[in-house]
Amino acid sequence: MSCFTSKTFKTNLVLLSWGMVMAFSLPSSAQTGAQLDLPSQRASNPQNYQVIFEPPTDERADDSRGGASRNATACRNDRVSEIPLTALIPGNNHGLTVASHPSFFVYVPQTSARQIYFSLKDENNVGIYQARLPISGNAGVVKISLPQDQTPLEIGKTYDWSVALMCQPAQSDMPWVTGQLERVQLEENIASDLPSNLSIEQAVFYGQAGIWYDTLNILFQLNQSADLGNASAIDSSFMNQNWVNLLNSVGLNAIAHESLLAQP
């Protein structure tokens, strides 16, 4: 049977219904015999769901990498922002995904730059994908997705990604941030019970499973949909609060209330 990560995991999931308690065991490599219970949820009222991110206890921290800006904190022609260019990632700079073509998120301060440079490399520092992407110059959270026509990420492999502001005029000390991602795989019986439609239920599952990138991506999409008027005022407020709570839980409080930007 396929494993949850590249390490040995013993994961059991019981999903009787979304109206009953769901529970699964943490990896034995992380916490032997520990049980994590998802709260009771009522499908008839999605507002009963609360997204909670539970970092895997065996995640490794890499203090040489960080979400804060490297080199310059802004383009030379820009006003220095209270919130610098920042990768949306937990404090250890390492996160999990189950997606073959995941999405990455970065906070971009107000800037004169109209492009960012995105780079994704494998464990051997070999480039997987690079792109110059347009930005509006407004302050807010930007989503960067690995295109579907790119080679899918390998399960059990760790990748490094970075985002830099393409300042104009060009400068050698470009502001840039980095992050790290590992692709993992759900066991087939678990994946088959996971709701297939984009929903708060998915975010609850991934959040308590410690799968950062997918939790963030789902909430980003749900909030953008709500901002476009595809939800009631109450639902929109509920989605926003879950987004704020998620960012606050990993120390990204300063960014929690910033705008979610659409790609130009």
BALOBA-1460 file (C-alpha; in Angstrom, 3 decimals):
// residues 264
<rec num="1" residu="m" x="0.000" y="0.000" z="0.000"/>
<rec num="2" residu="s" x="1.281" y="3.499" z="-0.759"/>
<rec num="3" residu="c" x="2.603" y="5.427" z="2.176"/>
<rec num="4" residu="f" x="1.666" y="8.861" z="3.472"/>
<rec num="5" residu="t" x="5.172" y="10.297" z="3.153"/>
<rec num="6" residu="s" x="8.593" y="9.071" z="2.210"/>
<rec num="7" residu="k" x="8.967" y="7.866" z="5.780"/>
<rec num="8" residu="t" x="7.112" y="4.922" z="7.310"/>
<rec num="9" residu="f" x="3.646" y="5.983" z="8.354"/>
<rec num="10" residu="k" x="0.865" y="4.066" z="10.069"/>
<rec num="11" residu="t" x="-2.256" y="5.999" z="9.233"/>
<rec num="12" residu="n" x="-5.820" y="4.880" z="9.820"/>
<rec num="13" residu="l" x="-8.859" y="6.964" z="8.988"/>
<rec num="14" residu="v" x="-12.437" y="6.260" z="9.885"/>
<rec num="15" residu="l" x="-15.012" y="8.394" z="8.139"/>
<rec num="16" residu="l" x="-18.504" y="7.331" z="9.145"/>
<rec num="17" residu="s" x="-20.064" y="10.538" z="7.846"/>
<rec num="18" residu="w" x="-19.462" y="14.263" z="8.118"/>
<rec num="19" residu="g" x="-22.006" y="14.264" z="10.919"/>
<rec num="20" residu="m" x="-19.879" y="11.942" z="13.067"/>
<rec num="21" residu="v" x="-16.389" y="12.056" z="14.562"/>
<rec num="22" residu="m" x="-13.493" y="11.363" z="12.186"/>
<rec num="23" residu="a" x="-10.176" y="10.168" z="13.559"/>
<rec num="24" residu="f" x="-6.814" y="9.044" z="12.287"/>
<rec num="25" residu="s" x="-3.491" y="8.064" z="13.807"/>
<rec num="26" residu="l" x="-0.451" y="10.255" z="13.505"/>
<rec num="27" residu="p" x="2.605" y="8.749" z="11.861"/>
<rec num="28" residu="s" x="4.419" y="6.347" z="14.192"/>
<rec num="29" residu="s" x="7.627" y="8.174" z="13.349"/>
<rec num="30" residu="a" x="6.075" y="11.318" z="14.736"/>
<rec num="31" residu="q" x="4.111" y="10.185" z="17.773"/>
<rec num="32" residu="t" x="3.573" y="6.515" z="18.545"/>
<rec num="33" residu="g" x="0.008" y="5.569" z="19.318"/>
<rec num="34" residu="a" x="-1.240" y="9.151" z="19.400"/>
<rec num="35" residu="q" x="-4.736" y="9.795" z="18.128"/>
<rec num="36" residu="l" x="-5.969" y="12.979" z="16.508"/>
<rec num="37" residu="d" x="-9.719" y="13.436" z="16.480"/>
<rec num="38" residu="l" x="-11.334" y="15.755" z="13.997"/>
<rec num="39" residu="p" x="-14.250" y="17.606" z="15.578"/>
<rec num="40" residu="s" x="-17.820" y="16.560" z="14.880"/>
<rec num="41" residu="q" x="-19.091" y="18.381" z="11.800"/>
<rec num="42" residu="r" x="-22.561" y="18.822" z="10.404"/>
<rec num="43" residu="a" x="-22.692" y="18.875" z="6.627"/>
<rec num="44" residu="s" x="-26.022" y="20.716" z="6.770"/>
<rec num="45" residu="n" x="-24.253" y="23.729" z="8.289"/>
<rec num="46" residu="p" x="-20.736" y="24.330" z="6.927"/>
<rec num="47" residu="q" x="-20.238" y="27.141" z="9.425"/>
<rec num="48" residu="n" x="-19.715" y="24.489" z="12.096"/>
<rec num="49" residu="y" x="-16.359" y="23.705" z="10.460"/>
<rec num="50" residu="q" x="-13.205" y="25.269" z="11.842"/>
<rec num="51" residu="v" x="-9.907" y="24.876" z="9.982"/>
<rec num="52" residu="i" x="-7.053" y="24.051" z="12.348"/>
<rec num="53" residu="f" x="-3.516" y="23.451" z="11.129"/>
<rec num="54" residu="e" x="-1.650" y="20.732" z="13.008"/>
<rec num="55" residu="p" x="2.032" y="20.692" z="11.905"/>
<rec num="56" residu="p" x="3.474" y="17.179" z="11.577"/>
<rec num="57" residu="t" x="5.683" y="16.690" z="14.616"/>
<rec num="58" residu="d" x="8.489" y="15.185" z="12.520"/>
<rec num="59" residu="e" x="8.815" y="18.180" z="10.194"/>
<rec num="60" residu="r" x="12.353" y="19.443" z="10.140"/>
<rec num="61" residu="a" x="13.285" y="23.062" z="10.570"/>
<rec num="62" residu="d" x="15.945" y="24.605" z="8.401"/>
<rec num="63" residu="d" x="17.190" y="27.767" z="10.025"/>
<rec num="64" residu="s" x="19.288" y="28.655" z="6.985"/>
<rec num="65" residu="r" x="16.096" y="29.276" z="5.040"/>
<rec num="66" residu="g" x="13.424" y="31.746" z="5.984"/>
<rec num="67" residu="g" x="10.280" y="33.460" z="4.848"/>
<rec num="68" residu="a" x="11.720" y="36.937" z="5.364"/>
<rec num="69" residu="s" x="13.191" y="38.875" z="2.478"/>
<rec num="70" residu="r" x="16.846" y="38.319" z="1.539"/>
<rec num="71" residu="n" x="19.207" y="41.070" z="0.443"/>
<rec num="72" residu="a" x="17.150" y="44.202" z="-0.135"/>
<rec num="73" residu="t" x="13.718" y="44.458" z="1.484"/>
<rec num="74" residu="a" x="12.248" y="46.421" z="-1.416"/>
<rec num="75" residu="c" x="13.050" y="47.733" z="-4.859"/>
<rec num="76" residu="r" x="15.128" y="50.905" z="-4.592"/>
<rec num="77" residu="n" x="12.364" y="53.067" z="-6.034"/>
<rec num="78" residu="d" x="9.773" y="51.705" z="-3.591"/>
<rec num="79" residu="r" x="8.749" y="52.976" z="-0.204"/>
<rec num="80" residu="v" x="9.879" y="50.480" z="2.421"/>
<rec num="81" residu="s" x="6.822" y="48.534" z="3.560"/>
<rec num="82" residu="e" x="6.058" y="47.560" z="7.147"/>
<rec num="83" residu="i" x="5.446" y="44.053" z="5.783"/>
<rec num="84" residu="p" x="8.244" y="42.898" z="3.454"/>
<rec num="85" residu="l" x="8.052" y="40.326" z="0.705"/>
<rec num="86" residu="t" x="7.072" y="37.174" z="2.626"/>
<rec num="87" residu="a" x="6.528" y="33.510" z="1.782"/>
<rec num="88" residu="l" x="3.318" y="32.111" z="3.253"/>
<rec num="89" residu="i" x="4.724" y="29.071" z="4.993"/>
<rec num="90" residu="p" x="5.100" y="27.838" z="8.597"/>
<rec num="91" residu="g" x="8.055" y="29.053" z="10.649"/>
<rec num="92" residu="n" x="10.266" y="26.057" z="9.860"/>
<rec num="93" residu="n" x="9.919" y="26.979" z="6.163"/>
<rec num="94" residu="h" x="8.900" y="23.410" z="5.268"/>
<rec num="95" residu="g" x="5.411" y="22.302" z="4.236"/>
<rec num="96" residu="l" x="3.625" y="19.288" z="2.774"/>
<rec num="97" residu="t" x="1.368" y="18.879" z="-0.252"/>
<rec num="98" residu="v" x="-0.493" y="16.005" z="-1.876"/>
<rec num="99" residu="a" x="-0.798" y="17.868" z="-5.177"/>
<rec num="100" residu="s" x="1.218" y="16.873" z="-8.232"/>
<rec num="101" residu="h" x="1.073" y="20.500" z="-9.390"/>
<rec num="102" residu="p" x="0.790" y="22.564" z="-6.195"/>
<rec num="103" residu="s" x="0.272" y="26.262" z="-5.645"/>
<rec num="104" residu="f" x="2.624" y="28.569" z="-3.761"/>
<rec num="105" residu="f" x="1.751" y="31.800" z="-1.986"/>
<rec num="106" residu="v" x="3.707" y="34.942" z="-1.266"/>
<rec num="107" residu="y" x="2.850" y="38.344" z="0.154"/>
<rec num="108" residu="v" x="4.011" y="41.144" z="-2.149"/>
<rec num="109" residu="p" x="4.171" y="44.695" z="-0.723"/>
<rec num="110" residu="q" x="3.178" y="47.667" z="-2.827"/>
<rec num="111" residu="t" x="5.882" y="47.930" z="-5.459"/>
<rec num="112" residu="s" x="6.905" y="49.540" z="-8.725"/>
<rec num="113" residu="a" x="7.854" y="46.078" z="-10.025"/>
<rec num="114" residu="r" x="5.409" y="44.563" z="-12.482"/>
<rec num="115" residu="q" x="6.861" y="41.060" z="-12.537"/>
<rec num="116" residu="i" x="8.044" y="38.438" z="-10.089"/>
<rec num="117" residu="y" x="10.487" y="35.647" z="-10.824"/>
<rec num="118" residu="f" x="9.488" y="32.210" z="-9.571"/>
<rec num="119" residu="s" x="11.914" y="29.285" z="-9.381"/>
<rec num="120" residu="l" x="11.381" y="25.673" z="-8.326"/>
<rec num="121" residu="k" x="14.335" y="23.303" z="-7.810"/>
<rec num="122" residu="d" x="14.676" y="19.674" z="-6.753"/>
<rec num="123" residu="e" x="16.804" y="18.189" z="-3.968"/>
<rec num="124" residu="n" x="19.864" y="18.303" z="-6.229"/>
<rec num="125" residu="n" x="19.388" y="22.010" z="-6.959"/>
<rec num="126" residu="v" x="18.267" y="21.211" z="-10.502"/>
<rec num="127" residu="g" x="15.722" y="23.646" z="-11.921"/>
<rec num="128" residu="i" x="12.243" y="22.159" z="-12.386"/>
<rec num="129" residu="y" x="10.342" y="25.270" z="-13.383"/>
<rec num="130" residu="q" x="11.113" y="28.963" z="-13.743"/>
<rec num="131" residu="a" x="8.835" y="31.761" z="-14.860"/>
<rec num="132" residu="r" x="8.411" y="35.505" z="-14.910"/>
<rec num="133" residu="l" x="4.878" y="36.288" z="-13.812"/>
<rec num="134" residu="p" x="2.960" y="39.576" z="-13.952"/>
<rec num="135" residu="i" x="1.859" y="41.394" z="-10.797"/>
<rec num="136" residu="s" x="-0.289" y="44.498" z="-10.369"/>
<rec num="137" residu="g" x="2.066" y="46.309" z="-8.011"/>
<rec num="138" residu="n" x="-0.618" y="46.409" z="-5.316"/>
<rec num="139" residu="a" x="0.059" y="44.983" z="-1.878"/>
<rec num="140" residu="g" x="-1.462" y="41.567" z="-1.203"/>
<rec num="141" residu="v" x="-1.168" y="37.807" z="-1.362"/>
<rec num="142" residu="v" x="-0.241" y="36.348" z="-4.760"/>
<rec num="143" residu="k" x="-0.872" y="32.739" z="-5.803"/>
<rec num="144" residu="i" x="1.626" y="30.951" z="-8.057"/>
<rec num="145" residu="s" x="0.601" y="27.587" z="-9.508"/>
<rec num="146" residu="l" x="2.797" y="24.989" z="-11.143"/>
<rec num="147" residu="p" x="1.292" y="24.618" z="-14.667"/>
<rec num="148" residu="q" x="-0.427" y="21.330" z="-15.452"/>
<rec num="149" residu="d" x="1.767" y="20.793" z="-18.515"/>
<rec num="150" residu="q" x="4.874" y="20.636" z="-16.303"/>
<rec num="151" residu="t" x="6.287" y="17.332" z="-15.037"/>
<rec num="152" residu="p" x="4.444" y="16.400" z="-11.819"/>
<rec num="153" residu="l" x="6.337" y="16.561" z="-8.556"/>
<rec num="154" residu="e" x="7.549" y="13.207" z="-7.248"/>
<rec num="155" residu="i" x="6.104" y="11.676" z="-4.116"/>
<rec num="156" residu="g" x="8.594" y="11.638" z="-1.243"/>
<rec num="157" residu="k" x="10.795" y="14.330" z="-2.777"/>
<rec num="158" residu="t" x="11.520" y="17.752" z="-1.300"/>
<rec num="159" residu="y" x="11.690" y="20.880" z="-3.456"/>
<rec num="160" residu="d" x="12.963" y="24.412" z="-2.885"/>
<rec num="161" residu="w" x="11.124" y="27.397" z="-4.305"/>
<rec num="162" residu="s" x="11.856" y="31.102" z="-4.383"/>
<rec num="163" residu="v" x="10.172" y="34.313" z="-5.471"/>
<rec num="164" residu="a" x="11.980" y="37.551" z="-6.335"/>
<rec num="165" residu="l" x="10.731" y="41.007" z="-7.250"/>
<rec num="166" residu="m" x="11.886" y="42.008" z="-10.753"/>
<rec num="167" residu="c" x="12.776" y="45.582" z="-9.876"/>
<rec num="168" residu="q" x="12.897" y="48.260" z="-12.556"/>
<rec num="169" residu="p" x="15.505" y="49.485" z="-13.081"/>
<rec num="170" residu="a" x="17.168" y="46.156" z="-12.410"/>
<rec num="171" residu="q" x="19.237" y="45.785" z="-9.259"/>
<rec num="172" residu="s" x="21.653" y="43.076" z="-8.215"/>
<rec num="173" residu="d" x="20.254" y="42.790" z="-4.676"/>
<rec num="174" residu="m" x="16.707" y="41.835" z="-5.621"/>
<rec num="175" residu="p" x="14.265" y="41.212" z="-2.756"/>
<rec num="176" residu="w" x="13.540" y="37.481" z="-2.624"/>
<rec num="177" residu="v" x="12.101" y="34.814" z="-0.344"/>
<rec num="178" residu="t" x="12.328" y="31.042" z="-0.219"/>
<rec num="179" residu="g" x="10.270" y="28.068" z="0.880"/>
<rec num="180" residu="q" x="10.433" y="24.294" z="0.922"/>
<rec num="181" residu="l" x="7.838" y="21.734" z="-0.118"/>
<rec num="182" residu="e" x="7.564" y="17.951" z="0.120"/>
<rec num="183" residu="r" x="5.013" y="15.967" z="-1.852"/>
<rec num="184" residu="v" x="3.315" y="13.164" z="0.092"/>
<rec num="185" residu="q" x="0.614" y="10.648" z="-0.783"/>
<rec num="186" residu="l" x="-2.581" y="9.680" z="0.958"/>
<rec num="187" residu="e" x="-3.396" y="6.023" z="1.276"/>
<rec num="188" residu="e" x="-6.034" y="5.001" z="-1.250"/>
<rec num="189" residu="n" x="-8.720" y="4.258" z="1.328"/>
<rec num="190" residu="i" x="-8.222" y="7.695" z="2.865"/>
<rec num="191" residu="a" x="-8.245" y="9.530" z="-0.456"/>
<rec num="192" residu="s" x="-11.477" y="7.799" z="-1.497"/>
<rec num="193" residu="d" x="-13.288" y="9.150" z="1.571"/>
<rec num="194" residu="l" x="-12.076" y="12.722" z="1.139"/>
<rec num="195" residu="p" x="-14.711" y="15.088" z="-0.365"/>
<rec num="196" residu="s" x="-13.859" y="15.604" z="-4.026"/>
<rec num="197" residu="n" x="-15.398" y="19.054" z="-4.376"/>
<rec num="198" residu="l" x="-13.658" y="22.229" z="-3.281"/>
<rec num="199" residu="s" x="-15.050" y="22.781" z="0.215"/>
<rec num="200" residu="i" x="-14.349" y="23.793" z="3.772"/>
<rec num="201" residu="e" x="-14.513" y="20.071" z="4.630"/>
<rec num="202" residu="q" x="-11.404" y="19.514" z="2.522"/>
<rec num="203" residu="a" x="-9.583" y="22.331" z="4.313"/>
<rec num="204" residu="v" x="-10.496" y="20.831" z="7.704"/>
<rec num="205" residu="f" x="-9.098" y="17.449" z="6.663"/>
<rec num="206" residu="y" x="-5.858" y="18.743" z="5.184"/>
<rec num="207" residu="g" x="-5.296" y="21.191" z="8.033"/>
<rec num="208" residu="q" x="-5.523" y="18.537" z="10.726"/>
<rec num="209" residu="a" x="-3.431" y="16.172" z="8.589"/>
<rec num="210" residu="g" x="-0.655" y="18.808" z="8.593"/>
<rec num="211" residu="i" x="-0.741" y="19.339" z="4.812"/>
<rec num="212" residu="w" x="0.003" y="23.040" z="4.620"/>
<rec num="213" residu="y" x="-0.031" y="23.950" z="0.933"/>
<rec num="214" residu="d" x="-3.366" y="22.275" z="0.186"/>
<rec num="215" residu="t" x="-5.055" y="23.778" z="3.246"/>
<rec num="216" residu="l" x="-3.871" y="27.235" z="2.230"/>
<rec num="217" residu="n" x="-4.848" y="26.782" z="-1.411"/>
<rec num="218" residu="i" x="-8.389" y="25.632" z="-0.598"/>
<rec num="219" residu="l" x="-9.037" y="28.555" z="1.748"/>
<rec num="220" residu="f" x="-7.534" y="31.002" z="-0.757"/>
<rec num="221" residu="q" x="-9.885" y="29.757" z="-3.481"/>
<rec num="222" residu="l" x="-12.935" y="29.756" z="-1.212"/>
<rec num="223" residu="n" x="-12.193" y="33.314" z="-0.073"/>
<rec num="224" residu="q" x="-11.646" y="34.543" z="-3.621"/>
<rec num="225" residu="s" x="-14.937" y="32.948" z="-4.664"/>
<rec num="226" residu="a" x="-16.684" y="34.668" z="-1.756"/>
<rec num="227" residu="d" x="-15.091" y="38.003" z="-2.709"/>
<rec num="228" residu="l" x="-16.581" y="37.616" z="-6.192"/>
<rec num="229" residu="g" x="-20.048" y="37.464" z="-4.676"/>
<rec num="230" residu="n" x="-20.447" y="33.696" z="-4.811"/>
<rec num="231" residu="a" x="-21.362" y="33.484" z="-1.124"/>
<rec num="232" residu="s" x="-23.639" y="35.190" z="1.374"/>
<rec num="233" residu="a" x="-22.243" y="37.866" z="3.676"/>
<rec num="234" residu="i" x="-22.259" y="35.379" z="6.541"/>
<rec num="235" residu="d" x="-20.459" y="32.698" z="4.510"/>
<rec num="236" residu="s" x="-17.929" y="35.250" z="3.267"/>
<rec num="237" residu="s" x="-17.176" y="36.375" z="6.820"/>
<rec num="238" residu="f" x="-16.843" y="32.747" z="7.922"/>
<rec num="239" residu="m" x="-14.368" y="31.918" z="5.134"/>
<rec num="240" residu="n" x="-12.342" y="35.026" z="5.884"/>
<rec num="241" residu="q" x="-12.156" y="34.185" z="9.579"/>
<rec num="242" residu="n" x="-10.826" y="30.700" z="8.788"/>
<rec num="243" residu="w" x="-8.164" y="32.258" z="6.538"/>
<rec num="244" residu="v" x="-7.164" y="34.710" z="9.281"/>
<rec num="245" residu="n" x="-7.042" y="31.971" z="11.904"/>
<rec num="246" residu="l" x="-4.886" y="29.751" z="9.680"/>
<rec num="247" residu="l" x="-2.278" y="32.455" z="9.054"/>
<rec num="248" residu="n" x="-2.282" y="33.513" z="12.700"/>
<rec num="249" residu="s" x="-1.622" y="29.911" z="13.748"/>
<rec num="250" residu="v" x="1.759" y="29.912" z="11.953"/>
<rec num="251" residu="g" x="2.851" y="33.409" z="12.935"/>
<rec num="252" residu="l" x="1.718" y="35.225" z="9.785"/>
<rec num="253" residu="n" x="-0.512" y="37.604" z="11.747"/>
<rec num="254" residu="a" x="0.728" y="40.673" z="9.885"/>
<rec num="255" residu="i" x="-0.486" y="39.242" z="6.574"/>
<rec num="256" residu="a" x="-3.743" y="37.676" z="7.765"/>
<rec num="257" residu="h" x="-5.907" y="40.685" z="6.846"/>
<rec num="258" residu="e" x="-4.120" y="41.618" z="3.616"/>
<rec num="259" residu="s" x="-5.880" y="41.429" z="0.239"/>
<rec num="260" residu="l" x="-5.934" y="38.268" z="-1.858"/>
<rec num="261" residu="l" x="-4.863" y="39.373" z="-5.328"/>
<rec num="262" residu="a" x="-6.079" y="37.971" z="-8.622"/>
<rec num="263" residu="q" x="-3.458" y="37.342" z="-11.307"/>
<rec num="264" residu="p" x="-3.255" y="40.336" z="-13.710"/>
